[in-house]
Amino acid sequence: MEFAPQILEYIKTELSETAPDDLQSSDNLLDSGILDSLSIVLLTEFLQTQFNVTVDPDDLTPENFETVDAIVQVVTKG
């Protein structure tokens, strides 16, 4: 299953008013201000519900939410 398109769409439509339409899975979400601590919590809830995974609290690190590619790794691990 391809997770990146769904995650990108959720970020663009639900979490960030500043996310560009051409947001890529390798773009840095933290440095660009697209994600912040609250949006990471909301994104984590989305991931757990949408993909029926459990995100371990130890995985809630900036590195794991820096890009959509990194987020996909968290999802596939869970």
N, C-alpha and C positions, 0 to 999 in steps of 0.2 A: 504494500500500500504506500502510496506517495503522500507524505504528510505536509511537505513544504507548501504546496499551493493553498491548502486550507489554513495553515498557520499564517501565511502572508496575507490572505484575505481577511482573516480575523483581526490581525494587527491593523490593517489599513481601514477597516470599516468600524471596528469597535473600540480600539485602544488609542489610536493616535490621529489627531487632526493634522499633524505635520508630516505624516508618512507620504512619500511621493508615490504616485500611481505606478511608477516603474521600479518600485522597491524590489531588490533582489535578495535571494537567500543568503548571499555572502556579505551584504551590507551590515555595517556595525550599527546595531540598534541602540546601544547605550551611549556611545560617543555622539551620535547624531541627535540624541534627546527623544527618540521615538518611544523608547521604553524607559520607565522609571520604576521605583520600588513598588508602587501601587499597581501599575500595569503588569508587572511580573507576577504579582499575586493573582490578578484577574486572569492572566494568561495561563497560569498554572491550573486554576480551576477549570478553564476551558479545555486544556489538554487532558486532564483527568476525566472529564465528562465526555468529551468528543471522541477520544481514542481509547477510553476504558483502561487507562494505565494509572499507576500510582507513582507520583513524583516524590522521591525520597527527600526529606528535609535537607539532607547532606548535599543534594544536587542543586539546591537553591543558591547558587553562586553566580557572580557576575559573568564569569567565563562561560557558563552553561546557557546564558541568555544574551550573549553578545551578538550572535547572528542567528538567523533561522536555521542554518545548517547545524549549529551547536544545539539548538532546541530540538531538532529532529533526532539528534543523538540521545538526548534525554528521554524522548518519547520511545525510541526503539529499545532503550535500556529498561524502561518501566514495563 
